[in-house]
Amino acid sequence: MTGIRLALGLGCDRGTPLATVQDCLRQALAQIGARPEQVVAMGTIAAKADELAFQQLAARHGWPVHHYSAAELAAVDVPHPSETVRRYMGTPSVSEAAALLAAGADMRALLVEKHKLRGADGKNATVSIARVASVSSAQPVLPPGA
């Protein structure tokens, strides 16, 4: 999987520790034989803009984070919509839709659809990974916190 640029979509329970998010990400990347160096952006729902684990992950890797409204995420076709997610977040998908929006791609670019992990802490994290088709199709790369 070398040379392919990737975008992450992330979801989690409120207050999920960084270690759980990192473990989930490590497992998702391993599924496709990818490395963190291939990631160029990450996305999540705007309601998670203050999620400390996501902020720490982005800062550690220098990845820009894109925060999308529930309406933006709900407009994206995904393979695994969830009524539970819709009930709590106002959109049927966070991680899959955010990965696709951050990648500037459609469902065909989804490489890891929805990898879930319940950490030892009892908190859940979800990671989806999409292939960034080209520089022009990806979300503009902004420095973390921008």
Solvent accessible surface area in square Angstrom, and as a share of the most:
residue,aa,sasa,rsa
1,M,80,0.36
2,T,107,0.62
3,G,76,0.73
4,I,36,0.18
5,R,78,0.28
6,L,0,0.00
7,A,0,0.00
8,L,0,0.00
9,G,0,0.00
10,L,1,0.00
11,G,9,0.09
12,C,20,0.12
13,D,53,0.28
14,R,121,0.44
15,G,49,0.47
16,T,4,0.02
17,P,55,0.35
18,L,27,0.13
19,A,63,0.49
20,T,5,0.03
21,V,1,0.00
22,Q,33,0.15
23,D,54,0.28
24,C,0,0.00
25,L,7,0.04
26,R,143,0.52
27,Q,77,0.34
28,A,0,0.00
29,L,6,0.03
30,A,76,0.59
31,Q,106,0.47
32,I,32,0.16
33,G,53,0.51
34,A,12,0.09
35,R,110,0.40
36,P,47,0.30
37,E,129,0.58
38,Q,11,0.05
39,V,7,0.04
40,V,33,0.19
41,A,3,0.02
42,M,0,0.00
43,G,0,0.00
44,T,0,0.00
45,I,4,0.02
46,A,47,0.37
47,A,57,0.44
48,K,16,0.07
49,A,44,0.34
50,D,99,0.51
51,E,5,0.02
52,L,111,0.55
53,A,3,0.02
54,F,5,0.02
55,Q,86,0.38
56,Q,72,0.32
57,L,0,0.00
58,A,3,0.02
59,A,74,0.57
60,R,149,0.54
61,H,70,0.31
62,G,45,0.43
63,W,13,0.04
64,P,6,0.04
65,V,30,0.17
66,H,18,0.08
67,H,79,0.35
68,Y,13,0.05
69,S,47,0.30
70,A,29,0.23
71,A,78,0.61
72,E,88,0.39
73,L,1,0.00
74,A,45,0.35
75,A,88,0.69
76,V,28,0.16
77,D,109,0.56
78,V,18,0.10
79,P,44,0.28
80,H,81,0.36
81,P,82,0.52
82,S,25,0.16
83,E,109,0.49
84,T,71,0.41
85,V,42,0.24
86,R,106,0.39
87,R,165,0.60
88,Y,162,0.62
89,M,54,0.24
90,G,49,0.47
91,T,0,0.00
92,P,13,0.08
93,S,3,0.02
94,V,16,0.09
95,S,5,0.03
96,E,0,0.00
97,A,0,0.00
98,A,0,0.00
99,A,0,0.00
100,L,1,0.01
101,L,44,0.22
102,A,0,0.00
103,A,0,0.00
104,G,33,0.32
105,A,28,0.22
106,D,66,0.34
107,M,78,0.35
108,R,211,0.77
109,A,17,0.13
110,L,21,0.10
111,L,48,0.24
112,V,5,0.03
113,E,75,0.34
114,K,54,0.23
115,H,31,0.14
116,K,137,0.58
117,L,38,0.19
118,R,162,0.59
119,G,13,0.13
120,A,123,0.95
121,D,68,0.35
122,G,28,0.27
123,K,69,0.29
124,N,53,0.27
125,A,1,0.01
126,T,25,0.14
127,V,0,0.00
128,S,0,0.00
129,I,0,0.00
130,A,0,0.00
131,R,93,0.34
132,V,9,0.05
133,A,77,0.59
134,S,49,0.32
135,V,120,0.69
136,S,108,0.70
137,S,40,0.26
138,A,16,0.13
139,Q,57,0.25
140,P,92,0.58
141,V,96,0.55
142,L,84,0.42
143,P,91,0.57
144,P,64,0.40
145,G,87,0.84
146,A,87,0.67
